[in-house]
Amino acid sequence: MREHVSVMLGEVLAALEPVNEVKVFVDATLGLAGHSLEILKRAKNASLIGFDQDPQAREIAEERLSSFQGRYEIIADNFRNIENLQERDGWQGASAILFDLGVSNLQITEGERGFSFQENGPLDMRMNCGDEELTAKDILSEWSIKDLTQIFRDYGEDPFAYQIARGIVRNREQGGTLETTEDLVTLIRKILPAPVQRKMGGHPARKIFQALRIAVNDEIQALDEALEGAIKVLAPGGRILVISYHSLEDRMVKKRFRKWSEEELGAPSPRKALVPTDEEIEANYKSRSAKLRIFKANESTGKENRR
């Protein structure tokens, strides 16, 4: 696995100042605990609740956080269920909630998970490694041109969504099968003319892989439910921080922050999204598309007003 580098760590830490006033920090996307580890080091009075549905990620996070025994809890669940925290006895709300919506290096670099268009593996893409849930192979093997076009267009924002969907279904009708990520990449390269690929400015399969991952894991609906729940479990004066990596998610977050502002629950602070420094992008290419938005709840806005 490649070295794990937390995206926009400096900006996240700065947003939590004064860090000694952080009591409960919720990492809704714990992953390998990069952000959480640094926050626990600095916020001496804080306890951590981390959500992650990926068993491999939870195991690594547990090991990395082991020196903070008694100060953290790892929950094996999808962040869409964050609202359940308010049912805990004595729950007073989270000082801060972080969503880092990127795919972790653990998932990208291990080919057998099927997330990467650069590492060969089965067409899986399930975050939770479950047995019963939909896989990318299921979608590619069963969905119609119309349905494939819709997810490639909506979730991948790929201008060639229809052409690629049609090519996948034609390949299926001609007896072709897609078993591995390499099979899919090869087929996409056959579908798109070479001049088109040269003008794309990136890997021709990147947006299709993104769309499939989002569809497999129901990420858009899950994020919508998670944001709805997050405001309910936030303490008065608390902050919600969201790092997104593509415009679809960023628009959702921006729209939700605007809605909360109109409801006088608080305001984005700062008003616009933060982006990585040139130095960070040079050191960590993954951060190039990241945007961090921060919402600060009013001091007078209590949990009971947000049900």
N, C-alpha and C positions, 0 to 999 in steps of 0.2 A: 504493500500500500504506500502511495506517495505521502510525503509529509503533509500533515493537516495544518492548514493556515486559516485562522478565523478571519472572515471578511469584515472590514470596517470596525475592527475591535476598538481602536482609539476613539472613534466617534460614538460607539456604544457606551464605553466607559465614561466619556465626557457627558453623555446624556443622563447618566445616573447620579451625577454630582448633586448634592453632597452624598458621597457613597456611604458614609457611616449612618445615614438615615434610612438606608435600604434594609427593610426587615424581612420581607418575603419576596424572593425573586423567582418568577416562573419562566422557565425556558421551555416554550411550547414545542420547540424543535431541537431537542437536546443533542442529537447526533453524537459526535465524539467529544462533546462537552468543552469545546474550545473556549467559547464565550463564558460559559458558566465557571470554568476553572479559574479564569482570571478575575471574575467578579467575586468569587468566594475568597480569593487571596486578598482582595482590597476591601471588601465590605465585611468587616470583622463581626458585625452583628446580624448578618443576613443568613437566612436558611434558604435552600434551593429546592424547588419542585420541578423536576424535568420530565417531559413527555417524549416518548419515542416508541413507535410501533415496530421498529426494526430490532430483532433480537441480537444481531451482531453488533449493532451500534450500542445497544444498552450494555452489553458485556464489556466493550472497550471503555465506555463512559464510566462504568462502575470502577474499573481498574484505575482510571485517571483521577477519579475523585476520591479514591480510598483514603487519602490523608485527611479528608474532612468528615470522617465518620461522625454521625449524629447531626450533621448540618445539611444533609441532602436526602432526597427521596426520589427514586426513579419510578415513573408510572408507565407500565406497558400498555399504552393506549394511543389512539389517534387524537390529535389536538382538537378535533371537532367536539370532543367531550369535555373540554376545559371548564364548561359551565358547572360541572358536577362538583368543583371545588367549593362552591358556595354552600353545599350541603354539609360540609364538615363542621363538627362541633367547635365553637369558638372562632370560626373563620372571620377574620377582620379585613380581608382583602389583600391583594398583592401590591407591593410597592412598585413593581415593574414587571412587565410581561414582554418577552422577546420572541419574535418569529423570524427565523432565518430560513427562507423558503427555498434555498438552493439544494441541489442534490449533493450529498457528501462525497468526498474522495473515496470513501469506503465503497460506496455503491458504484461509482463511475469506474474505478480501477479494477474491480473484480468482475471479470468477464462473465462468470456464471450467473450474475444477477441480471444481465441483459439490458442494463441502462446505457451502455456506451456504444457509440457507433465506431469507436476506434479499437475496442477490445472484443474479440469474438466470444460468443456465448449463446445460450438459449434465449429465445424471445420471451422473457419473463416480465420483468419490470415491476414486480410487486414489492412494495416497501416493507410489508410485514412478513414476507416469506411464507404466506399461508398456503394451504392445500386446496381450498375450495373456491378462492376468488378468481376473478377474470384475469387472464394474462394477455400480453401483447400478441402472442401467437393466436389466441382465441379471436381477438378482434380482427386480425389480418386474414384469418381463415374463414370467418363467418359473416362479417359485416358487409353490407351492400356498398355500392359506389357512392350512393347518396350519404350514407352514414359516415363512411370513411372521409369523404370530402368535407363533411361538416366538422369533424374533429380536427382534421388537418388545417382547415381554414380558421376555426374558432380558437383552438388551443395551440396550434403551431404558427398561425398567421402566415402560412406558406402560400405565396401567390400561385404556385403550381399544384395546389391541393387536388383539383379535379383530375389533372393529367396523371398524377401519381396514384390516386385512388383507382382510376380506370385501369391503369397498368397493372396494379396489384390484383384486381378482380379478373382481368383477362389472363394473367399468369395462372391464377387459380383455375379458371375455366379450361385452360389448356393442359391441366394436369400438374402444373408446377406447385411446389410446396415451399413454405418459408419456415424453416426450423431454427435458424440462428440469426444473430444480428448481422453477420457477414452476408447471409443470403439476402437480407433486406437491403443492405447497403448496395450490394451488387445489382439488385433489381432496380433500385432507384437510379443508379448510374446508367442503366440501360434505357430507362424510361425518359430521362431528361437529355435533350441534345447537348453535345459537348460545348457549343458556344454559350448555352444557357448556364451550364455549370461553371464556366469560367467567369461569368459575370455575377455570380451569386455572392461572392465575397466571404464565403464560408463553406463548410462541408455541406454537400447537397442533401444529406440525410439528417442534419442537425434538428431542423424544425419538426420533421416527422417523428423523430425519436422523442422530442419534447411533448408533442401532441399525444403520442401513445402513452407515455408515462403519466400524463395528467389524466387521461381517460381511464387507464387501468386503476389508478389510485383515487379516482373521484376527487381530485385535488381542488377543483374550483368550488364545488359544493362544500367540501370539508373546510376550506378557508373561510367561506361565507359564514358557516356555522361557528367556526372558531372565533372569528371577530365578534360575532353577536354574543358569544359567551364571554369573551375576554373583558368586555366593558362591564359585564355583570359581576365579575370577580375581582375587579380592580378597586384598590383602596382610594378614598378621597385624596386627590392630589397625585395619584399614581400616574405612571407612564406606560404607554403601549408603543413598542418599537417594532417596526417591520422592515426587514431587508428583503427586497424582491429582485428578481433577475430578468424578468421580461415584462413587457408592457401590459399584458393581460392582467397579471396579478397586481402590478402597480396601479392600474386604473381602478381596480376593485378597492384597494386600500385607500386611495385618494378619495374615491366616492364615499366610502364609509366614514372617513374622517370628516368630510364635509357634512354628512348627515348628522354626526354627533355634535358638530359645531352648531348646526342649525337648531338642534335640540338643547343647546346650552349646557352640554355635559362637559365641555372643555374646548380645547383648540389645538390645532397642529402647532408644534413648537420645535424647530422653526416652521415657518409657513410653507416653505418649499422643501422638496426632498434633498437630502445630502447625497453626494456622490464620492467615490473614492478619490484620493489624491493621485496625481500622476506617479508618484513614487510607489504607492501601493499597487497600482495596475502593473507597473514594470516588475515588481517583485512577485505578484500573484495575479496571473492573467485571468483567473476565474472571476476576479472582482470587477472586471472591466464594465460589465453591464449592471452592476449592483446599484440599487437606490435604497436609501434608508429614510423612512418617514417616521416621525415621532408625534404621538398625541398625548397631551398632558390633561388629565382630568381636573376639574375644578375642585378646590379644597372643600367646597360646600356640597359637592355632589356625592351622596352616599349610595351604597349598594341598593338600598331600598327604593331609590328613585330610578333605578335602571332595570327593574324586572320587566 
